[in-house]
Amino acid sequence: MHMGERIRQRRKQLKLTAAQLAKLVRCSRSYISKIENGQRQPSITMLLRLCQALACATIDILSEDPNDKP
């Protein structure tokens, strides 16, 4: 699972739409969609905003699960 998938999974756990998350982190809904689909990588600043909005640690978003298949 890549970083964007983990962001999407956490967002859905919190029952947030992409538009709601975008508003919280001050970006567009399409940018959130591109991150979640693996088309864009967030800057460090954006990653920190995302983690704050999603109430999770950066390591939770960045770490690779050893059980994931490439």
C-alpha positions in Angstrom: 0.0 0.0 0.0 1.5 3.3 -1.0 1.3 6.6 1.0 -1.7 7.9 -0.9 -3.7 4.7 -0.2 -2.9 5.0 3.6 -4.1 8.7 3.5 -7.3 7.6 1.8 -7.8 4.8 4.3 -7.3 7.1 7.3 -9.6 9.8 5.7 -12.3 7.2 5.3 -11.9 5.9 8.8 -12.6 9.5 10.0 -15.6 9.7 7.6 -14.2 12.7 5.8 -14.7 13.4 2.1 -11.8 14.5 0.0 -13.3 18.0 -0.2 -13.5 18.2 3.6 -9.9 17.1 4.0 -8.8 19.5 1.3 -10.5 22.4 3.2 -8.8 21.3 6.4 -5.3 21.3 4.8 -5.9 24.3 2.6 -5.6 22.8 -0.9 -7.9 21.6 -3.7 -10.0 18.4 -3.7 -8.3 17.4 -6.9 -4.8 17.7 -5.3 -6.0 15.3 -2.5 -7.3 12.9 -5.2 -4.0 13.0 -7.0 -2.1 12.2 -3.7 -4.4 9.4 -2.9 -4.1 7.9 -6.4 -0.3 8.1 -6.3 -0.1 10.7 -9.1 1.5 13.4 -6.8 3.7 13.4 -3.7 2.9 16.0 -1.0 5.6 18.4 0.2 6.8 18.0 3.7 4.6 20.9 4.8 1.6 19.4 3.2 2.4 16.0 4.7 2.5 17.5 8.1 -0.9 19.3 7.5 -2.4 16.0 6.3 -1.2 14.1 9.4 -2.5 16.8 11.7 -5.9 16.8 9.9 -6.0 13.0 10.0 -4.9 12.8 13.6 -2.1 10.4 12.9 1.7 10.3 13.0 3.8 10.9 9.9 5.3 7.4 10.4 1.9 5.9 10.0 1.6 7.5 6.6 5.2 7.0 5.5 6.1 3.5 6.7 5.8 0.6 4.4 3.9 -2.4 5.7 6.2 -5.5 5.3 3.1 -7.6 4.4 2.4 -5.4 1.4 3.2 -7.0 -2.0 5.0 -4.8 -4.6 
